[in-house]
């Protein structure tokens, strides 16, 4: 799962969940077939459609030099009816130091 960065949680992505469509940010160098293979292999689902678009880069200034943020691509993945992807959770840090 090197190509998939993280799941996107926006108003639109939450609306798309009702249509069995999931939204992820992926590396810009990844192809559609690679992403489809990773999703089907990792989550054990069947993908019927994939839509992708590149997001506009944001400028970052570091002193006199103008740079930009990392490039990535957003994929909207449509699954066959009956399949679903469980929500991804971040690992919680253990705050109890005595354990």
N, C-alpha and C positions, 0 to 999 in steps of 0.2 A: 504494500500500500504506500509506496514511496511517492506516487504521483498525486494522491489526494491529500490536500492540506487540512481542510476542516469543513464541517457542515456550516451552511449559511443560515442564520436565523434573522429573517426580516419579515415584514408584514406580507409581502408577496410570497415568500417561501413557505410561510405557514398556511396561506390560502392554497398553495399548490399541493400541500400534503393531502388535502381532501380529494384531489384528483390522482393520488398515488404517484406524485412527482416529487423528487427530492433534489435539493440544490446543494452543490459542493463547490468550493474553490479548489482548483487543481493547478499543478505546475504548467506553465505556458508551453513547455516543450513536449508535453504528453499528447499523444494522439487519441482520437475518439475510440479506436479499437482497443488501445491499451487500457483506457479508463473503463470501458465496457467489460473487458476481461477481468480487471481487478475487482470491480463491483460484483460481478457474477461469482467470482471465485471466493472473495472474502465474505460476502453476506449471504451467499447461497440463494440468489434471486435470479429472475429472468428479466433482462432489459429489453424493452420493445422500441424505445426511441431515446435519442439524446440530442439536446440542443445546447449550443455553447456560444459564448461571446466573450470578447476581451474587454476588460474594464479599463476605463481611462486611467493613466498614471497620474499620481499626485506629485507635485513638486516639493522638494525638501531643500532648504537652504542650509549650507554649512559654511558660514562665513561668506566670503565673496563667491564661493562656488555654488552653482545651482545644480542639484542632483534630482533624482526621482526615486520613488519607492520601487519595490520589486514588482515585476510583471507577473500576473497570473490570469487565469481564465476561469470563468464561471460556467459550470455545467448543470443543466437541468435534466435529470434522468427520470424517465417514465418507466415504471415497472408494469408487468402483466398483472391483471386482477388476481387477487388472492395472495400476492407477495407483499412484504413490507420490510423496511429496514428499521431495526431498533435505534432509538436515539443514542448518539455517542455522548459519553460523559467524560469529563476531565478527571484525572486521578486526583483524589482528595489527599491533601497532606495530613499526616498524623500530627495533630497539635499536642497530643499527650506525650511528653518526653519520657515519662516513666515506663512506657511499654517497650 
